[in-house]
Amino acid sequence: MPNVSEPAIADLRAELLSFKQASGAQWACAAVQLAGAVEALLEEAEGY
């Protein structure tokens, strides 16, 4: 498994929590932020 920094994992966990708690109009924004956090984590894992 690739090494990923603790801050990247913490960011992903925070965005996931926000996504789980979002509702209504907030849901779309939370989904975009979660997708961004996942993308950043994948880029870090791939070494970009």
N, C-alpha and C positions, 0 to 999 in steps of 0.2 A: 504494500500500500504506500502511495506517495506521502511524503511529509507535507503537511499543511500547517501553517502557523496557527497558534492559539487565537490570536485576534480574528483571523478569518473564520474560524469555527465559532467563536463567540458572536460575531456579526450574523452568521447564518442562524444560530440559535435564537438571537434576538428578533430577527426578521420572521422566523417561523412562529415565534410566540405572538408577534403582532398580527400575523396572518390568521392564526387560530382565533384571536380575539376580535378580529374585524367583522363588521357586518354592514349590510347596505352599501352605500356609496364608498365607504372606507375599504371595502373588500377589494375593489379594482386597484386602488393605490397600493394596498398591502401586497397584492399578487405581483404587481410590477416590481416592488421593492424586494420581494422574496426571490423573484426570478433574477434580479440583478445580483443578489448575494450568492445565489447558486452559481451563476456565471463567473463571478469573481473567484469563488472557491475552486471551480474547475480550472480556470486559467492558472491559478497559483499551483494547483496540483500538477498541471501539465508543464509548468516551468516557463510560462510566458511572462 
